[in-house]
Amino acid sequence: MNRQTFKLLPELFGDGVMAEIFSAERTVLAWLRTEEALAWAQAEAGVIEPGDAEAIAAACVPANIDLPRLWAEAANVGYPILPLVRMISAALPEGPNGRVHYGATTQDIMDTGLALQLGEALDRVPELLGAFGDAVAALVAGHAGTVVAARTHAQQAVPTTFGAKLAVLLAEVTRQRERVGATARQVRVVSLFGAGGTSAAMGERSSAVRAALARELGLRTTEVPWHVARDGVAEFGVTCASLAATAARFAREVVDLSRTEVGEVREAGGHHRGASSTMPQKANPIGCEAVIGMSGTAGALSSALFRAMEAGHERAAGEWQVEWYAVPLLAELAAGALATAADVAAGLRVYPEAMRANLDAEGGLIMAEAYMMRLAPALGRERAHDLVYKAAHEAREHGRALADALLEVAGPGDLESLGALPIPPESYVGDAEAVCAAALAAWRAGPGAGREEAVLEESA
């Protein structure tokens, strides 16, 4: 009996499309597609007869595969391709039944099938990443001028805007879009090199067959085997973990800003959304929690793929099996994290009034740098820093406004260049709106725009 472990996190927050790509049925279908394409490629290269290829192609259908039996026999063999090939052959007459899987090895079929699945996965990811990026971009555009406290070391630092805060995230999402494209180009590669990577069983037509197989399946060909070179698969896994981490950075920001004591944002509500079984007032940020959980799992799981890269000689002895578990789950976690983060971003509730109130939480201490920079031209940066530092200490110790404390600690003539007091936070957001505009322009330029600009700069 084929028992499936119940995985609560992707069950609740995963992406159904990605789960289907790595389902048992689609995995077997990828192997069948590879065996069929191999037959056509060998016929094209003159290795087998066209009639044999036609018969094999007709037999490479799910109806000829008994899945329970396949898994039972695979557990005995250790791999599923031998029983798969025998089931295909059993559906064929004499002659064609001896040409199935001709000159190939198990890992050729499984790796080529995996390349098809990774390609499908990386076709799905841009949709999810695009939805997330679009939702973040809408927040950037809508709040380019919404003043909020920038925080460093979890403490208020200087004023910024909520749009500028998220523009940094949007630029990261934009870079992720480029990484996904690069990873997709890397992993869409055929494998057909036989038992030891020399293609000896296929003979002198091996390169032609491999190229034809790649064309049949829409993959790249290569003249160098990759049975034990798993860097491309590891790159896929690391990309998945990185995507989930980007989603989690947004989720963590929402969690922190939605704390009761901060209250600047909140996830979209709904009846019993984020409810507690015992505390009726609770509306927990459950979407963000799921994203953070999926990202943490993906990050840890991706490290297993570096162990898989240690495979020795011309075939792994256990390292390859790491991928069988890690890769599908990484894809599902990344997709779930992106989809959930997109939902949170699209429904995010933003409270500018709370943001403005929090700017005054410490009596204007957030404006300390602004005061220092106004004084610096006349006093020098160091003296200005010490003066404002002393005023900030007095203000914090005695619960007073920074502007008032500054007037008391300053010496004669120190404040002549300071101007009107207090300095409003809105006047000290620097290039925040320009940051928003740049991030939005890069995102809206679409995939490949940044890469094309880089090429132009290098050639100039």
C-alpha positions in Angstrom: 0.0 0.0 0.0 1.3 3.4 -0.9 0.9 5.6 2.2 1.1 9.3 1.8 2.2 11.4 4.8 -0.3 14.1 5.6 1.4 17.5 5.4 -0.8 20.1 7.2 1.1 23.3 6.2 0.9 22.8 2.4 -2.5 21.2 2.8 -3.9 24.4 4.3 -1.7 27.0 2.4 -0.1 25.2 -0.5 -0.6 25.8 -4.2 -2.8 23.2 -5.9 -1.2 23.6 -9.3 2.3 23.0 -7.9 1.1 20.0 -5.9 -0.4 18.6 -9.1 2.9 19.1 -11.1 4.7 16.8 -8.6 1.8 14.4 -8.0 2.4 10.7 -8.5 0.3 10.7 -11.7 2.2 13.6 -13.3 5.5 12.1 -12.3 4.7 8.8 -14.0 3.4 10.8 -17.0 6.7 12.6 -17.2 8.5 9.2 -17.4 6.1 8.0 -20.0 6.6 11.2 -22.1 10.3 10.6 -21.9 10.1 7.0 -23.0 7.8 8.0 -25.9 10.0 10.8 -27.0 13.1 8.5 -26.8 11.4 6.1 -29.2 10.6 8.9 -31.7 14.2 10.3 -31.3 15.7 6.9 -32.0 13.5 6.4 -35.0 14.6 9.8 -36.3 18.3 8.8 -35.9 17.8 5.4 -37.4 18.4 3.4 -34.2 14.9 1.8 -34.3 12.3 1.4 -37.0 9.6 4.2 -37.3 6.9 1.5 -36.9 8.4 0.4 -33.6 8.4 4.0 -32.4 4.8 4.5 -33.4 3.8 1.3 -31.4 5.9 2.4 -28.4 4.4 5.8 -28.4 0.9 4.4 -28.4 1.8 2.1 -25.4 3.3 5.0 -23.3 0.0 5.9 -21.8 -1.2 6.0 -18.1 -3.8 3.3 -18.9 -1.1 0.7 -19.3 0.5 1.5 -15.9 -0.8 -0.2 -12.8 0.3 2.3 -10.1 -0.1 0.2 -7.0 1.9 -2.6 -8.7 4.4 -0.1 -10.0 5.2 1.2 -6.5 5.3 -2.3 -5.0 7.7 -3.5 -7.6 9.7 -0.3 -7.4 10.2 -0.8 -3.7 11.7 -4.2 -4.5 13.9 -3.0 -7.3 14.7 0.3 -5.6 13.7 2.3 -8.7 10.5 2.6 -10.7 11.7 2.5 -14.3 12.3 -1.2 -14.6 8.7 -2.1 -13.8 7.4 0.9 -15.8 9.3 -0.4 -18.9 8.0 -3.9 -18.4 4.4 -2.6 -18.2 4.9 -0.7 -21.4 6.5 -3.7 -23.1 3.6 -5.9 -22.0 1.2 -3.8 -24.0 3.3 -4.3 -27.2 3.6 -7.1 -29.7 6.8 -9.0 -30.4 9.4 -6.7 -32.0 8.4 -3.2 -30.6 8.4 -4.7 -27.1 12.1 -5.2 -27.4 12.8 -1.6 -28.4 11.4 0.2 -25.3 14.0 2.0 -23.3 16.6 1.1 -25.9 20.1 2.0 -24.7 18.9 4.2 -21.8 19.3 3.8 -18.1 16.9 4.4 -15.2 18.4 7.8 -14.3 18.2 9.0 -17.9 14.4 8.6 -17.8 13.9 9.9 -14.3 16.2 12.9 -14.7 14.7 13.9 -18.0 11.2 13.5 -16.5 12.4 15.7 -13.6 13.6 18.3 -16.0 10.1 18.4 -17.5 8.6 18.8 -14.0 11.1 21.5 -13.0 10.3 23.4 -16.2 6.6 23.2 -15.4 7.2 24.3 -11.9 9.2 27.3 -13.1 6.4 28.2 -15.5 4.1 28.3 -12.5 6.3 30.3 -10.2 6.3 33.5 -12.4 2.5 33.6 -12.1 2.7 33.4 -8.4 5.6 35.8 -8.1 3.9 38.2 -10.5 0.7 38.3 -8.3 2.8 39.0 -5.2 4.9 41.6 -7.0 1.8 43.3 -8.4 0.2 43.4 -4.9 3.3 44.9 -3.4 3.6 47.4 -6.2 0.1 48.6 -5.6 1.0 49.3 -1.9 4.2 51.1 -3.0 2.3 53.3 -5.4 -0.6 53.9 -3.0 1.7 54.8 0.0 4.7 56.5 -1.6 3.9 59.5 0.6 2.5 57.8 3.7 5.0 58.8 6.4 6.1 56.0 8.8 8.9 55.3 11.2 11.9 53.6 9.7 13.2 51.1 12.2 16.7 49.8 12.7 17.5 47.2 15.3 13.8 47.2 15.9 13.9 50.8 17.2 12.6 53.9 15.6 15.4 55.5 13.5 14.3 58.2 11.0 11.1 58.9 9.1 10.5 57.2 5.8 7.3 56.3 3.9 5.4 53.1 3.9 5.8 53.0 0.1 9.6 53.3 0.4 9.7 50.6 3.0 7.9 48.2 0.6 9.9 49.5 -2.5 12.9 47.7 -1.1 10.9 44.5 -1.0 9.6 45.2 -4.6 13.1 45.5 -5.9 13.9 42.2 -4.2 10.9 40.6 -5.9 12.1 42.0 -9.2 15.5 40.4 -8.8 13.8 37.1 -7.9 12.0 37.3 -11.2 15.3 37.3 -13.0 16.7 34.5 -10.9 13.7 32.3 -11.7 14.3 32.9 -15.4 17.9 32.0 -15.1 17.1 28.9 -13.1 14.6 27.8 -15.6 17.2 28.0 -18.4 19.6 25.9 -16.2 17.3 23.0 -15.3 15.6 22.4 -18.6 18.2 19.9 -19.9 17.9 16.4 -21.2 19.7 13.4 -19.7 20.6 10.4 -21.9 24.0 9.0 -21.3 23.5 5.4 -20.3 24.9 3.3 -17.5 28.3 5.0 -16.9 27.8 8.3 -18.7 29.5 7.2 -21.9 26.4 6.4 -24.1 28.2 3.2 -25.1 24.9 1.2 -25.4 23.5 3.8 -27.8 26.5 3.7 -30.0 27.7 6.4 -32.4 24.3 7.9 -32.9 23.9 8.7 -29.2 24.5 12.5 -29.7 21.9 12.7 -32.5 19.4 10.7 -30.4 20.0 13.0 -27.4 19.5 16.1 -29.5 16.3 14.7 -31.1 15.0 13.7 -27.6 15.6 17.3 -26.4 13.7 18.7 -29.4 10.8 16.3 -28.8 10.5 17.5 -25.2 11.4 21.1 -25.5 14.6 20.8 -23.5 18.2 21.8 -24.0 20.7 19.1 -25.1 24.2 18.6 -23.7 27.2 16.5 -24.5 28.3 16.1 -20.9 26.4 13.7 -18.5 25.0 15.0 -15.3 23.9 11.9 -13.4 26.1 12.9 -10.5 26.4 16.6 -11.2 23.4 17.9 -9.2 24.2 21.6 -9.1 21.3 22.4 -11.4 18.8 20.6 -9.2 20.3 22.2 -6.1 20.0 25.6 -7.8 16.3 24.9 -8.3 15.9 24.1 -4.6 17.9 27.1 -3.4 15.8 29.3 -5.7 12.6 27.9 -4.1 14.0 28.5 -0.6 15.0 32.1 -1.6 11.6 32.8 -3.0 10.0 31.6 0.2 12.4 33.7 2.2 11.4 36.9 0.2 7.8 36.2 0.9 8.6 35.6 4.6 10.5 38.9 4.9 7.2 40.6 3.9 5.2 38.4 6.2 7.6 39.2 9.1 7.2 42.9 8.5 3.4 42.6 8.6 3.6 40.5 11.8 5.8 43.1 13.5 3.8 46.1 12.3 0.5 44.6 13.3 1.4 44.1 16.9 -1.1 45.6 19.3 1.4 48.2 20.5 2.3 49.2 16.9 -1.0 48.7 15.0 0.2 50.2 11.7 -1.1 47.4 9.4 -3.3 44.3 9.7 -4.2 41.3 7.6 -7.6 41.4 5.9 -10.3 40.3 8.3 -13.2 37.9 8.0 -15.5 35.9 10.2 -13.2 33.8 12.5 -10.2 34.8 10.4 -7.2 34.2 12.7 -9.6 33.5 15.6 -8.5 31.9 18.9 -10.4 29.0 20.4 -10.3 30.7 23.8 -9.6 34.5 23.3 -12.6 36.0 21.4 -10.7 39.3 20.7 -7.9 37.7 18.7 -7.4 38.2 14.9 -4.0 36.5 14.4 -1.9 37.1 11.3 -2.3 33.5 10.2 -1.4 34.1 6.5 1.9 35.6 7.5 2.5 32.8 10.0 2.0 30.2 7.3 4.4 32.0 5.0 7.1 32.2 7.7 6.6 28.5 8.5 6.9 27.5 4.9 10.0 29.6 4.4 11.7 28.2 7.5 11.0 24.7 6.3 12.2 25.4 2.8 15.4 27.0 4.0 16.3 24.0 6.1 15.2 21.5 3.4 17.2 23.2 0.7 20.5 22.4 2.5 19.8 18.7 1.9 20.4 19.2 -1.8 24.1 20.1 -1.1 24.4 16.7 0.4 23.0 15.3 -2.8 25.7 17.1 -4.7 28.3 14.9 -3.0 27.3 11.9 -5.2 30.4 10.0 -6.1 31.8 8.2 -9.2 29.3 7.9 -12.0 26.2 7.1 -10.0 25.0 8.1 -6.6 24.6 5.6 -3.8 21.9 7.2 -1.8 22.5 10.9 -2.4 20.2 11.0 -5.4 17.3 9.8 -3.2 17.6 13.0 -1.2 16.1 14.9 -4.1 13.1 12.6 -4.4 11.7 14.0 -1.2 13.2 17.4 -1.0 12.6 18.8 -4.5 8.8 18.3 -4.7 8.3 19.7 -1.2 10.6 22.7 -1.9 8.5 23.6 -5.0 5.3 23.2 -3.0 6.5 25.3 -0.1 7.8 28.1 -2.4 4.6 28.2 -4.3 2.5 28.2 -1.2 4.5 31.0 0.4 4.3 33.2 -2.7 0.5 32.6 -3.1 -0.2 33.2 0.5 2.0 36.3 0.6 0.2 37.7 -2.5 -3.2 37.2 -0.7 -1.9 39.0 2.4 -0.5 41.9 0.3 -3.6 42.3 -1.8 -5.8 42.5 1.3 -3.5 44.4 3.6 -5.1 47.0 5.8 -2.9 50.1 6.3 -3.5 52.6 9.1 -1.7 55.9 8.3 -3.1 57.5 11.5 -1.4 55.0 13.6 1.8 55.5 11.6 1.7 59.2 12.2 0.9 58.7 15.9 3.9 56.4 16.4 6.2 59.0 14.9 5.5 61.1 18.0 5.8 58.1 20.4 9.0 59.4 22.0 8.4 63.1 21.8 10.1 63.6 18.5 13.2 61.6 19.2 12.9 60.1 15.7 13.9 63.5 14.4 17.3 63.5 16.2 19.3 63.0 13.0 17.4 65.8 11.3 18.3 68.2 14.1 21.9 67.1 13.9 22.2 67.6 10.2 20.7 71.1 10.5 23.3 72.0 13.1 26.2 70.3 11.4 27.0 73.0 8.8 27.6 75.6 11.6 28.8 73.4 14.5 30.5 70.5 12.6 29.0 67.0 12.6 30.7 65.8 15.8 29.7 68.7 18.0 26.2 68.6 16.5 26.0 64.9 17.3 27.0 65.4 20.9 24.6 68.2 21.4 21.6 66.3 20.1 22.7 63.2 21.9 22.7 65.1 25.2 19.3 66.5 24.4 17.9 63.1 23.4 19.1 61.6 26.7 17.4 64.4 28.7 14.2 64.0 26.7 14.1 60.2 27.2 15.0 60.4 30.9 12.4 63.1 31.7 9.7 62.3 29.2 10.0 65.6 27.3 9.9 66.6 23.7 13.3 66.6 22.0 12.9 70.1 20.6 12.3 71.4 24.2 15.3 69.5 25.6 17.5 70.8 22.8 16.6 74.4 23.6 17.7 73.8 27.2 21.0 72.0 26.6 22.2 74.2 23.8 24.8 76.9 24.4 24.6 80.5 23.3 24.5 80.7 19.5 24.3 77.0 19.0 20.8 77.0 17.6 21.0 80.0 15.3 21.2 77.8 12.2 18.5 75.4 13.4 15.5 77.3 12.2 11.9 76.7 13.2 11.2 74.0 15.8 10.0 71.3 15.9 11.0 69.8 12.5 8.0 67.9 11.1 8.7 64.2 10.1 7.1 64.8 6.7 10.0 67.2 5.8 12.7 64.6 6.4 11.9 61.6 4.2 14.7 62.3 1.7 14.4 60.4 -1.6 11.5 58.1 -0.4 9.2 59.0 -3.3 12.1 58.6 -5.8 12.9 55.2 -4.3 9.2 54.2 -4.9 9.3 55.4 -8.5 12.5 53.6 -9.3 11.2 50.3 -7.8 7.9 50.6 -9.6 9.6 51.3 -12.9 11.9 48.3 -12.6 9.0 46.0 -11.8 6.8 47.3 -14.5 9.5 47.0 -17.1 9.0 43.2 -17.0 11.3 40.2 -17.0 14.6 40.6 -18.7 14.7 44.4 -18.6 17.4 44.6 -16.0 19.5 41.9 -17.7 19.3 43.8 -21.0 20.4 47.1 -19.3 23.3 45.3 -17.7 24.4 43.9 -21.1 24.2 47.4 -22.6 26.3 48.8 -19.8 28.9 46.1 -20.2 29.2 46.7 -23.9 29.3 50.5 -23.6 
